[in-house]
Amino acid sequence: MPPASAATSLGATLWRQTWPMAIGVLALLGFQLVDSAFVARLGTAPLAAQSFTFPLSFLIIGVQVGLGIAIAALISRALGAGEALRARRLGSLVLMVGSATIALLALVLWWTQAPIFSRLGADAITRALIRDYWAPQLFAAWLGAVLYFVYSLFRAHGDTRLPGKMMVMTSLVNLVLDPLLIFGVGPWEGLGLPGAAWATAIAFGCGLLMAIKRLRRNDWLARHGLKLELAASLRPFASIAGPAMISQLMPPLASMLAVSVVADLGGSAVAAWGLASRLETLALVVVLAMTMSLPPWLGRCYGAGDWIQIRRLIGLALKVVVVWQLSLGMILALLSPWAAHLLAGSPEVRDDLTVLIRFLLPSYAALGVCMLVVSAGNALGWPLRAMLMSAARLFLCYLPGLWLGASLGGLAGLAIGAALGNVLAGMAAWQLMRRMQARSEASEHGEPKLFSRERT
């Protein structure tokens, strides 16, 4: 196949793998916004109670995403190496181990809720609201984690369409059930704040039933040889899942530190920063989708030893991310006054948000490069390097730039410093990728040194 035709075919496949996940991620982001919007109608106290649970919810999500990364990496490698039976054994194991791990974590968070929420600053009235909400919310979180593990199996087998459709479907079910269960209908008054958790649990439960039915039809699970497979795969699974979970838990920590810096600039700056953070997630939806669709593909190439295809895939993905994010960022920067007017209420918040959009959004092109390199690292056998790259981005580039900029130039300096931190992180990730490519090209046979499996 000529190079131009090969590139076109590769791009078309990347598009088919990524767009369903992009739509699904966008639906999940809407999922969270809908919950908060309905809970806000209950009043300030229920909204505050729900907000106190967010850090612990992020903890559960960090653990489940780390396990999901390991699931997709190991199974896709087994498939790439032609070990279909082993892939089925791994599928059964990760569903059982992952479900049990999240269930244990949920139980611990339930039993320790009183001291945890007291430490977070919740008063007695707020803790009473949390107590009614926390049990169904943890149950919903467990169902969501199991559903995420099932999605990871589909992605490992190259199917991104069903996870994308399921994400949209569960979001729509949640959208319909939220007002019914929170506010009630007719003579039924509804459940209030716990209704939001039960709506989420039912939505995830419906998605899980449909996904498991499809999973069994595809014959991707095994019943025999699981004990031996567990003994053989536990160490490589932990070597990927551990660093990946740490990488997923670092952004919430960095976010809390960033808010503490922004808080010194005043209430309008904090409000604008919160809106900019939500806009960041939406602006990076294509990158987030690609970090889900690309690693299983890379893992299959890794298992087959196809380093030429790996270089092509990574090169194409990086080009797409840079062009897309830079174009989107420049357009939003030019339209920042109008975008801020749509999102913000008071003039002070609008002015601050305009400054943040103008400087931060174009820098997400570099941030996207770093995110892709970290995601590829977990698929290509170097999770420790991926974790260190993630830590360097947050704690050596982003946070120092943000703090120094705020100290020297207020909100504008903060925006410039954060943007420069993203650019530095992107450049470091690009240099790491170039080193990997250079070493792989220098090796004619066998695995390139930088792609070799890390010892733990």
C-alpha positions in Angstrom: 0.0 0.0 0.0 1.5 3.4 -0.9 2.4 5.7 2.0 -0.4 8.2 1.2 -3.0 5.4 1.1 -1.6 3.9 4.3 -1.8 7.2 6.1 -5.4 7.7 4.9 -6.5 4.3 6.1 -4.8 4.8 9.4 -6.5 8.1 9.9 -9.9 6.7 9.0 -9.5 3.9 11.5 -8.4 6.3 14.2 -11.4 8.4 13.5 -13.8 5.4 13.7 -12.2 4.4 17.0 -12.3 7.8 18.5 -15.5 9.5 17.6 -17.8 7.1 19.5 -15.7 7.6 22.7 -15.8 11.4 22.1 -19.6 11.4 22.1 -19.7 9.1 25.1 -17.3 11.3 27.1 -19.3 14.4 26.2 -22.5 12.6 27.4 -20.8 11.7 30.7 -19.7 15.3 31.3 -23.3 16.3 30.7 -24.3 13.6 33.2 -22.5 15.4 36.0 -23.7 18.8 35.0 -27.4 17.6 35.0 -27.0 16.1 38.5 -25.6 19.3 39.9 -28.2 21.5 38.1 -31.1 19.5 39.6 -29.6 19.3 43.1 -29.0 23.0 43.0 -32.8 23.5 42.8 -33.1 21.8 46.2 -31.2 24.6 47.9 -27.8 25.5 49.1 -27.5 22.9 51.9 -28.1 19.8 49.6 -25.8 21.2 47.0 -23.1 21.7 49.7 -23.7 18.2 51.0 -23.2 16.8 47.5 -20.1 18.9 47.0 -18.5 17.5 50.1 -18.7 14.0 48.6 -16.8 15.0 45.4 -13.2 14.4 46.6 -14.1 10.9 47.7 -16.0 10.2 44.5 -12.8 11.3 42.6 -10.9 8.8 44.8 -13.1 6.0 43.5 -12.9 7.2 40.0 -9.1 7.3 40.2 -8.9 3.7 41.4 -11.3 2.5 38.7 -9.6 4.3 35.9 -6.2 3.0 37.0 -7.6 -0.6 37.0 -9.3 0.0 33.7 -6.0 1.1 32.1 -4.4 -2.1 33.3 -7.3 -4.1 32.0 -7.1 -2.6 28.5 -3.3 -2.8 28.3 -3.0 -6.5 29.4 -5.9 -7.8 27.3 -4.9 -5.9 24.2 -1.3 -7.2 24.5 -2.6 -10.8 24.8 -4.8 -10.3 21.7 -1.9 -8.8 19.8 0.3 -11.8 20.7 -2.4 -14.2 19.4 -3.3 -15.4 23.0 -7.1 -15.3 22.7 -7.7 -17.8 25.5 -5.5 -15.9 27.9 -7.4 -12.7 27.0 -10.6 -14.4 28.0 -9.2 -15.5 31.3 -7.9 -12.0 31.9 -11.3 -10.6 31.1 -13.0 -12.8 33.8 -10.3 -12.1 36.4 -10.3 -8.3 36.0 -14.1 -8.1 36.3 -14.0 -10.1 39.5 -10.9 -8.5 41.1 -11.9 -5.0 40.0 -15.5 -5.3 41.3 -14.3 -6.7 44.6 -11.7 -3.9 45.0 -14.2 -1.1 44.4 -16.7 -2.8 46.7 -14.2 -3.0 49.5 -13.2 0.7 49.0 -16.9 1.7 49.1 -17.4 -0.2 52.4 -14.4 1.6 53.9 -15.7 5.0 52.8 -19.1 4.2 54.3 -17.8 3.1 57.7 -15.4 6.1 57.9 -17.8 8.8 56.6 -18.2 10.6 60.0 -14.5 11.4 60.6 -13.8 12.1 56.9 -16.6 14.6 56.4 -15.9 16.2 59.8 -12.3 16.8 58.7 -13.5 18.2 55.4 -15.5 20.8 57.4 -19.1 19.6 57.1 -21.3 20.6 60.0 -23.9 18.4 61.8 -26.8 19.4 59.5 -24.7 18.8 56.3 -23.5 15.5 57.7 -27.1 14.4 58.2 -27.9 15.2 54.6 -24.8 13.3 53.5 -25.7 10.3 55.6 -28.9 9.7 53.6 -27.2 10.3 50.3 -23.9 8.5 50.8 -25.1 4.9 50.8 -26.9 5.1 47.4 -24.1 7.2 46.0 -21.5 4.6 46.9 -23.7 1.9 45.4 -24.0 4.0 42.2 -20.3 4.5 42.2 -19.7 0.7 42.4 -22.1 0.0 39.6 -20.4 2.8 37.5 -17.0 1.2 38.2 -18.1 -2.3 37.1 -19.7 -0.8 34.0 -16.4 1.0 33.3 -14.5 -2.2 33.6 -16.8 -3.8 31.0 -16.2 -0.8 28.8 -12.5 -1.4 29.2 -12.9 -5.0 27.9 -14.7 -3.8 24.8 -12.0 -1.2 24.2 -9.3 -3.8 24.6 -11.1 -5.8 21.8 -11.2 -2.8 19.6 -14.9 -2.0 20.0 -15.4 1.6 21.0 -18.9 2.0 19.5 -20.8 0.1 22.2 -19.1 1.9 25.1 -19.9 5.2 23.4 -23.5 4.3 22.9 -23.9 3.0 26.4 -22.5 6.3 27.8 -25.1 8.2 25.9 -27.8 5.8 26.9 -27.0 6.0 30.6 -26.8 9.8 30.5 -30.3 9.9 28.9 -31.8 7.6 31.5 -30.2 9.7 34.3 -31.6 12.8 32.7 -35.2 11.4 32.7 -35.0 9.9 36.2 -33.3 12.8 38.0 -36.3 15.1 38.2 -38.7 12.2 38.9 -36.7 10.8 41.8 -35.5 14.1 43.2 -38.7 16.1 43.1 -41.3 13.4 42.6 -44.3 13.3 40.3 -48.0 13.9 41.2 -48.7 13.1 44.9 -45.3 11.5 45.4 -42.9 14.1 46.8 -39.7 12.4 45.6 -36.5 11.5 47.5 -34.7 14.8 47.5 -30.9 14.6 47.4 -30.7 10.7 47.6 -32.9 10.7 44.5 -30.0 12.0 42.5 -27.9 9.0 43.6 -30.7 6.5 42.9 -31.2 7.9 39.4 -27.5 7.4 38.7 -27.6 3.9 40.1 -30.5 2.9 38.0 -28.9 4.4 34.9 -25.7 2.5 35.5 -27.6 -0.7 36.3 -29.5 -0.5 33.0 -26.2 0.1 31.1 -24.5 -2.8 32.9 -27.3 -5.3 32.1 -27.1 -4.5 28.4 -23.3 -4.4 28.3 -22.9 -7.8 30.1 -25.5 -9.4 27.8 -23.4 -8.3 24.8 -20.2 -9.3 26.5 -21.4 -12.9 27.0 -22.6 -13.1 23.4 -19.1 -12.1 22.3 -17.5 -15.0 24.3 -14.8 -12.8 25.8 -14.9 -14.4 29.3 -13.5 -17.8 30.6 -14.4 -20.0 33.5 -11.4 -22.3 33.8 -7.7 -21.7 34.5 -8.4 -18.5 36.5 -6.3 -19.4 39.5 -3.2 -20.1 37.5 -3.8 -17.0 35.4 -4.2 -14.9 38.5 -0.8 -16.1 39.9 0.9 -15.4 36.5 -0.7 -12.0 35.8 -1.0 -10.4 39.2 2.4 -8.8 39.2 2.2 -7.3 35.6 -1.3 -6.1 36.4 -0.2 -4.4 39.6 2.8 -2.9 37.8 0.5 -1.1 35.4 -2.5 -0.4 37.7 -0.5 1.0 40.6 1.3 3.8 38.7 -1.9 4.5 36.7 -4.0 4.9 39.8 -1.4 7.3 41.3 -1.4 9.2 38.0 -5.2 9.5 38.2 -5.2 10.7 41.8 -2.6 13.5 41.2 -4.9 15.8 39.2 -7.4 16.2 42.0 -4.6 17.0 44.4 -3.1 19.5 42.0 -6.6 21.0 41.5 -7.0 21.6 45.2 -3.6 23.3 45.4 -4.5 25.4 42.4 -7.7 26.6 43.9 -5.8 27.6 47.1 -3.6 29.8 44.9 -6.6 31.3 43.0 -8.4 32.0 46.3 -5.9 34.6 47.2 -7.0 36.6 44.2 -10.6 37.0 45.4 -14.1 35.5 45.0 -14.6 36.5 41.4 -11.3 34.8 40.4 -12.4 31.6 42.1 -15.7 31.6 40.3 -14.0 32.3 37.0 -11.5 29.6 37.7 -14.3 27.1 38.3 -16.0 27.9 35.1 -12.7 27.7 33.2 -12.1 24.3 34.7 -15.4 23.0 33.4 -14.6 24.6 30.0 -11.2 22.8 30.0 -12.8 19.4 30.3 -15.2 20.1 27.5 -12.4 21.6 25.3 -10.3 18.4 25.8 -13.1 16.0 25.0 -11.3 14.8 21.8 -8.1 14.2 23.7 -9.9 12.4 26.5 -11.6 10.2 23.9 -8.3 9.5 22.2 -6.7 8.4 25.5 -9.4 5.8 25.7 -9.4 4.6 22.1 -5.7 4.7 21.3 -4.1 2.6 24.1 -5.8 -0.7 23.3 -4.8 -0.3 19.6 -1.2 0.4 20.7 -1.3 -2.6 23.1 -2.2 -5.0 20.3 0.6 -3.6 18.2 2.9 -3.9 21.2 1.9 -7.6 21.7 2.6 -8.3 18.0 5.9 -6.4 18.1 4.8 -4.0 15.3 6.9 -1.0 16.2 6.4 0.6 12.8 2.7 0.8 13.3 3.2 2.1 16.8 5.3 5.0 15.5 2.7 5.8 12.8 -0.2 5.7 15.3 1.5 7.9 17.8 2.7 10.4 15.2 -0.8 10.7 13.6 -2.5 11.0 17.0 -0.1 13.8 18.1 -0.7 15.7 14.9 -4.5 15.5 15.2 -4.3 16.7 18.8 -2.1 19.6 18.1 -4.0 20.8 15.1 -7.4 20.3 16.7 -6.6 21.8 20.1 -4.6 24.7 18.7 -7.4 25.6 16.2 -10.1 25.3 18.9 -8.1 27.2 21.4 -7.3 30.1 19.0 -11.0 30.4 18.0 -12.2 30.4 21.6 -9.5 32.9 22.6 -10.7 35.3 19.9 -14.3 34.7 21.0 -13.4 34.9 24.7 -15.6 38.0 25.6 -18.6 36.4 24.1 -17.9 32.9 25.6 -17.5 34.5 29.0 -20.7 36.4 28.6 -22.6 33.2 28.0 -21.0 31.3 30.9 -20.7 34.0 33.6 -23.2 36.2 35.4 -21.5 39.2 37.1 -19.2 41.5 35.1 -16.3 40.8 37.4 -16.4 37.1 36.8 -16.9 37.7 33.0 -13.8 39.8 32.9 -11.7 37.3 34.8 -13.0 34.4 32.7 -12.2 36.3 29.5 -8.5 36.5 30.6 -8.4 32.9 31.5 -9.9 31.7 28.3 -7.6 33.9 26.2 -4.4 32.4 27.6 -5.3 28.9 28.8 -7.3 27.5 25.8 -4.5 27.7 23.2 -2.1 26.0 25.6 -4.3 22.9 25.7 -2.6 21.8 22.4 0.5 21.2 24.5 -1.5 19.7 27.3 -3.1 17.3 24.9 0.4 16.1 23.7 1.4 15.3 27.3 -1.9 13.5 28.0 -1.4 11.3 25.0 2.2 10.5 25.8 1.1 9.5 29.4 -1.7 7.4 28.0 0.5 5.7 25.4 3.1 4.9 28.1 0.6 2.7 30.0 -0.1 0.7 26.9 3.5 0.3 25.8 5.0 -1.2 29.0 6.4 1.9 30.8 3.8 2.9 33.4 6.4 4.3 35.8 7.6 6.7 33.2 4.0 7.7 32.4 3.4 8.3 36.1 6.6 10.4 36.4 5.6 12.4 33.3 2.2 13.1 34.8 3.8 14.2 38.1 6.3 16.4 36.3 3.5 18.1 34.3 1.6 19.0 37.4 4.1 19.6 40.1 7.2 20.8 38.1 5.6 22.7 35.3 1.9 23.6 35.9 1.7 24.5 39.6 5.0 26.4 39.9 4.1 28.4 36.7 0.6 29.1 38.1 1.9 30.2 41.5 4.8 32.3 40.1 2.5 34.0 37.6 -0.1 34.8 40.3 2.6 36.2 42.6 4.0 38.5 39.9 1.0 39.5 37.8 -2.3 38.7 39.5 -5.0 36.9 37.5 -3.4 37.6 34.2 0.0 36.4 35.4 -1.7 33.3 36.8 -3.2 32.5 33.4 0.1 33.1 31.6 2.0 31.0 34.1 -0.5 28.1 33.9 -0.3 28.3 30.0 3.5 28.3 30.0 3.4 25.3 32.4 1.2 23.4 29.9 3.6 24.3 27.1 6.7 23.2 29.0 5.0 19.9 29.9 4.0 19.4 26.2 7.6 20.1 25.1 9.0 17.6 27.7 6.5 14.9 26.6 7.4 15.6 22.9 11.1 15.2 23.7 10.4 11.9 25.5 8.5 10.7 22.4 11.3 11.6 20.1 13.8 9.7 22.2 11.5 6.6 22.0 11.2 6.9 18.3 15.0 7.4 17.8 15.8 4.3 19.9 13.1 2.2 18.2 14.4 3.2 14.8 18.0 2.3 15.8 16.9 -1.2 16.8 16.4 -3.4 13.8 15.4 -6.5 15.7 13.7 -7.1 19.1 12.2 -4.5 21.4 13.6 -1.0 21.6 15.2 -0.2 24.9 12.8 2.5 25.8 9.8 0.3 25.0 11.1 -2.5 27.2 8.9 -3.6 30.1 9.7 -2.0 33.3 10.8 -4.1 36.3 8.9 -3.6 39.5 
